[in-house]
């Protein structure tokens, strides 16, 4: 029963669509009709309201951190199941007909809960790629790829398979961005 409760609770936490809620509450607009139509932090910045954008980022990180910290210190054997459930909740939220965000901020929260070093590496790679390219999508994909590679080369335990699965899911959620990057039609992102 603990496994079922963990999956259910972490999924529900992950599925809270903060970008949608904040845009609706502050601007009285539907974020799905702005920019890319995505509910995540990058598109929330496209509303033109930095408070919405950065609040979405922090809240999307925290919705993974809060339940996973509890699991880490109380039921550590369920940490990876809870992490995957929170991620799936963000990408496929029940509240928005299973059409959610791309999972990057929630993934960052997962990384910091599992091993803060992985979170630091993700941020470092993301920032370097973003400074070079100005593409949030490319930065997210390559930073996500760096985690299973680093994990395999340096941490040397079998949980790198988990990070390969999450990279594949993040790549999947960015499939339209990948097409636009290949066609040189992807829009650059201003984060400041």
C-alpha positions as CSV (number, residue, x, y, z in Angstrom):
1,X,0.0,0.0,0.0
2,X,2.9,2.4,0.7
3,X,4.0,2.1,-2.9
4,X,0.5,2.9,-4.2
5,X,0.2,5.9,-1.8
6,X,3.6,7.1,-2.9
7,X,2.8,6.9,-6.6
8,X,-0.6,8.6,-6.1
9,X,0.7,11.4,-3.8
10,X,3.8,12.2,-5.8
11,X,1.8,12.2,-9.1
12,X,-0.8,14.6,-7.7
13,X,2.0,16.9,-6.3
14,X,3.7,16.9,-9.7
15,X,0.5,17.5,-11.6
16,X,-0.2,20.9,-10.0
17,X,-0.1,23.2,-13.0
18,X,1.5,26.3,-11.4
19,X,2.2,28.1,-14.7
20,X,-1.5,27.7,-15.6
21,X,-2.7,28.8,-12.2
22,X,-0.5,31.8,-11.8
23,X,-1.2,33.1,-15.3
24,X,-4.9,32.7,-14.8
25,X,-4.8,34.3,-11.3
26,X,-2.5,37.2,-12.1
27,X,-3.3,38.0,-15.8
28,X,-6.7,36.3,-16.2
29,X,-5.3,34.5,-19.3
30,X,-4.8,30.9,-20.3
31,X,-1.1,30.2,-20.6
32,X,-1.9,27.5,-23.2
33,X,-2.9,30.3,-25.5
34,X,0.4,32.2,-25.1
35,X,3.7,31.5,-26.8
36,X,4.3,27.8,-27.3
37,X,1.2,26.9,-25.3
38,X,3.2,25.1,-22.7
39,X,2.5,25.5,-19.0
40,X,6.1,25.5,-17.9
41,X,8.5,28.3,-16.7
42,X,10.0,29.1,-20.1
43,X,6.6,29.8,-21.6
44,X,5.4,31.5,-18.4
45,X,8.2,34.0,-19.1
46,X,6.6,34.7,-22.5
47,X,3.6,36.2,-20.7
48,X,5.9,39.2,-20.2
49,X,5.5,38.9,-16.4
50,X,8.8,37.9,-14.8
51,X,7.0,37.2,-11.5
52,X,4.9,34.6,-13.2
53,X,7.9,33.1,-15.0
54,X,10.2,32.8,-12.0
55,X,7.5,31.8,-9.6
56,X,6.5,29.0,-11.9
57,X,10.1,27.8,-12.1
58,X,10.4,27.8,-8.3
59,X,7.1,26.2,-7.7
60,X,7.6,23.5,-10.3
61,X,11.0,22.7,-8.6
62,X,9.4,22.6,-5.2
63,X,6.5,20.3,-6.1
64,X,9.2,17.6,-6.6
65,X,11.4,18.7,-3.7
66,X,8.7,18.6,-1.0
67,X,7.4,15.0,-1.4
68,X,10.8,13.6,-2.3
69,X,12.6,15.0,0.7
70,X,10.0,13.3,2.8
71,X,10.7,10.0,1.0
72,X,14.5,10.5,1.2
73,X,14.4,10.7,5.0
74,X,11.5,8.3,5.7
75,X,11.1,5.8,2.9
76,X,14.3,6.1,0.8
77,X,13.5,2.8,-1.0
78,X,10.6,4.6,-2.7
79,X,12.6,7.7,-3.8
80,X,13.0,6.8,-7.4
81,X,9.4,5.6,-7.8
82,X,8.2,8.9,-6.2
83,X,10.6,10.9,-8.4
84,X,9.2,9.3,-11.6
85,X,5.6,9.8,-10.4
86,X,6.2,13.5,-9.7
87,X,7.8,13.9,-13.1
88,X,5.0,12.1,-14.9
89,X,2.5,14.2,-13.0
90,X,4.1,17.4,-14.3
91,X,4.2,16.2,-17.9
92,X,0.8,14.5,-17.9
93,X,-1.4,16.4,-15.3
94,X,-4.8,15.0,-14.7
95,X,-6.2,18.6,-14.2
96,X,-5.3,19.7,-17.8
97,X,-6.4,16.6,-19.8
98,X,-2.9,15.1,-19.4
99,X,-1.2,18.0,-21.4
100,X,1.4,19.5,-19.1
101,X,4.9,20.9,-19.1
102,X,8.2,19.6,-20.4
103,X,9.4,18.4,-17.0
104,X,12.7,20.3,-16.8
105,X,12.1,22.3,-13.5
106,X,10.5,19.3,-11.8
107,X,13.5,17.2,-13.0
108,X,15.8,19.8,-11.4
109,X,14.0,19.3,-8.1
110,X,14.3,15.6,-8.4
111,X,18.1,15.9,-9.0
112,X,18.6,18.1,-6.0
113,X,16.7,15.6,-3.8
114,X,18.6,12.5,-5.1
115,X,22.0,14.1,-5.1
116,X,22.6,17.8,-4.9
117,X,25.8,17.4,-7.0
118,X,23.6,16.2,-10.0
119,X,21.5,19.4,-9.6
120,X,24.6,21.6,-9.7
121,X,25.9,19.8,-12.8
122,X,22.6,20.2,-14.5
123,X,22.5,24.0,-13.8
124,X,26.1,24.4,-14.9
125,X,25.6,22.6,-18.2
126,X,22.3,24.4,-18.8
127,X,23.8,27.9,-18.2
128,X,26.9,27.2,-20.4
129,X,24.8,25.9,-23.3
130,X,22.3,28.8,-22.8
131,X,25.0,31.4,-22.9
132,X,26.4,30.0,-26.1
133,X,23.1,29.3,-27.9
134,X,20.3,31.3,-26.2
135,X,18.0,28.3,-26.7
136,X,16.3,27.1,-23.5
137,X,15.2,23.9,-25.2
138,X,18.7,22.9,-26.3
139,X,20.1,23.8,-22.9
140,X,17.5,21.6,-21.2
141,X,18.1,18.6,-23.5
142,X,21.9,18.7,-23.2
143,X,21.9,19.3,-19.5
144,X,19.5,16.3,-19.1
145,X,21.8,14.2,-21.2
146,X,24.8,15.2,-19.1
147,X,23.3,13.6,-15.9
148,X,23.2,9.9,-17.0
149,X,26.7,10.4,-18.6
150,X,28.1,11.9,-15.4
151,X,26.3,9.3,-13.3
152,X,27.7,6.4,-15.4
153,X,31.3,7.7,-15.5
154,X,31.7,8.9,-12.0
155,X,29.0,7.6,-9.6
156,X,29.1,4.1,-11.1
157,X,25.9,2.6,-9.7
158,X,22.9,1.2,-11.5
159,X,20.6,4.1,-10.9
160,X,21.9,5.8,-14.1
161,X,19.3,3.8,-15.9
162,X,16.7,5.9,-14.1
163,X,18.4,9.1,-15.5
164,X,18.5,7.6,-19.0
165,X,14.7,7.0,-18.7
166,X,14.1,10.6,-17.6
167,X,16.4,11.9,-20.4
168,X,14.3,10.0,-22.9
169,X,11.1,11.5,-21.5
170,X,12.6,15.0,-21.6
171,X,13.8,14.5,-25.1
172,X,10.3,13.3,-26.0
173,X,8.6,16.4,-24.4
174,X,11.0,18.6,-26.5
175,X,10.4,16.7,-29.8
176,X,8.8,19.8,-31.4
177,X,11.7,22.0,-30.2
178,X,14.1,19.5,-31.8
179,X,12.4,19.8,-35.1
180,X,12.5,23.6,-34.9
181,X,16.2,23.5,-33.9
182,X,16.9,21.3,-36.9
183,X,14.9,23.7,-39.2
184,X,16.5,26.8,-37.5
185,X,13.1,28.1,-36.5
186,X,13.3,27.7,-32.8
187,X,12.8,31.0,-30.9
188,X,15.6,32.2,-28.5
189,X,14.7,32.8,-24.9
190,X,15.2,35.9,-22.8
191,X,15.5,35.0,-19.2
192,X,16.3,38.4,-17.7
